[in-house]
Amino acid sequence: AKVTQLIQRNDRTINFYPVFAHFLKKYIDKQTVIPIQAELKDSELYTNSILLMHIDSPKFYTDFKTILFDFLPKMKNGGIVIFQDFFYHWSATLIAVIGILLRKKYLKITETAASSLACKIIKKIEKQDAIEIDLLMKDESEIPSYIDIAISECHKIEAASFDRQNQFFPRVTLAKCQWLRENDRASEG
């Protein structure tokens, strides 16, 4: 796209925000898109109604709870949420909570793009729903079954909508194996 000059680099990080802002400038100027570039715990919402949310996903559920309680309840039905790095082998608890959201029909997978999962909000998540989901996630014995739900739902993605399926889909199973191993339950895999 000939925008590499917009990427900002320093010793420890690469900042892609200028590329994002370049391509969405007219929407940002009209405040149709309100980018929030902050650490998740420091993020503030400027609206009570979100139609599109792109999350550079936390890898662990404990970090994702902020999104579950503060952001997802503000998503409108039909809104799109993109979980960047969903297909990442250290994301077992993130994959598990997405499995719960899929099973309870809050989300529907629409497509993938590399390691990202795009979903549509099909049922509004209320605060009480977030509390219930949080309670489900506290039962660590069920984490593998929630990952299995995500695996099952990913199997339903049409091949044309699954970017590099052979490369990225196996990572969900790998995340489950990693979680089982890390929790001394490898024999269950």
N, C-alpha and C positions, 0 to 999 in steps of 0.2 A: 504493500500500500504506500510505499515511499514516505514513511513517517518515522523512520528510525532516528532521525535527528531530534525528534520530540521526546524520546526516552531519556529520562534523567538517571544517571548512575552516580553512586558514591562508593565508598569503600565496602559497605555492607549491604546495600539494597539497590534495587532497580525500581524506579517509579514509572508506572505506565499511565498514570492519571492524565498527563498531557495528551497522550494518544486518545484516550477516552474522551477528553474534553474537545479535542479537535473534531472528532467524528460526530459528537452530539451537541456541538456549540449552539445550533439554533434552538434545540430543545432546552438546553441549560439557560440560554438567554431569555426564553419565554417562561422559564420555571416550570416547564412540563416535566423535566427531569431535574431533581435536586440531588446532586451527588453529595455524599457524606464520606469524607475521607478522614477516618479517625480510628483509633483503637476501638474495638467493639464495646468495651465497658464504658468508654467515654462518648459513645455516639448519642446524639440527640435527634429525635424525630421532629421535623418541622411541619408535619401534617398528620392528620388522623386517618388518611386514606392513601394506601400505597397500591399502585397498579403493577409496578415492576421493581423487583429487588434482585440485585446481583450481589451475592455474598461470597467473598473470598473465605470460604468455609473454614471454621475452626475444625480441627481434626478430632476433637474430643467432645462428648456430650456436655461435660461440665462447662465448657466455654460456649457451647451452642445454646444453653439455657437462656441467655440474654435475648437471643433471637426468638426463641420459643415464647417467652413471656412478654417481651417489649415490642417486637417487630411483627411477627406473624399474625397476632390479633388485629393489627391495623391493615392487613392485606385485604383487598376487596375480592369478592367472588369473581373468578375469571382472571384475576391478576396472575402474573408470571413471577416465579421465583427461580433463580438460577443458583445452584449450589456448586461453586467452583471447587475443584479438587474432591468431588464426591468419590470418584473412582481412584482412590489413593489407599495404598495397603495399610496405612496406620489409622484409618478412619473408621474403625469398627463401630464405635458407639455413635458416631454421626450417622453411619449407614443404618444402625439399629433404630434410631429415633425417626429417621425418614421412613423406615419400614413400618413403624407404628402409624405415622401420618398417612401413609399409603393405605394401610389396612383399614383405618378408620374413615377413609374416603375424604380426608381434608385436602389431599393432593392427588394429582394424576400426572404421571410422567408424560411429557410431550415429545422430548427428544434429548439427545446428548450432543455435546461438542467437546471432543478430546476428553479430558477428565471431568468435565462439567455435566451436571444433570439439570435439565430444565423441566419444571413442573408447573402445572396450572392449579390455582386454588379453586377447589370445587365446593368447599364448605368452609364457612368462616370459622376460624379458631377463636373461641372465647377464652377468657382467663381461666374459667373452670376446666375447660378442655386441656389447657396447658398444665394445670395442676394434676389432672388425671394422667396425662402423658408422663409428667415428671415422676409420679408415683410408680408407673409401670417401669420406667428406666431405673428405678432404685433396686428392682429385683434383678440382680446381675445374672441369676440363673437363667433368665429368659432372653438375655442379649442374643445368643445364637439363633433363637427362633425368630427374633425380630429381623436379624440379618437375612435369614431365609426368606422372610416376606419380601424384603428388598430384592433379593436374588430372583424370586418368582416374578415380581413385577417387572424387573429388568428384562426377563425372558420374553415378556409380552411386547417389548419395543420392536416395532417393525424394523427390519434390516436397513431400510433406507433412512430411518431416523436415528440410527445408532452409529455414531461416528467411530470408525476403527474398532468395531465390536471385539474382534479377536485380540486386540491389544489392551483395551480398557476393561471389558467385562470380567475377565478372570481376576482382576484386582479385588472385586467384591468378595469372592470366595477366599482369596488370599488374606483379606482383612479379617474374615471370620477365623481362619486358621491361626493367624497371628494372635487374635484376641484369646482364642482357646489355649494356645501355647503360653501366652503371658499370664494366664490365670490358672495354670496347671491343670488344664482340662483337655489336653491334646488328644487323649484317647477318644473324645467325643467327636472329633473331626472326621 
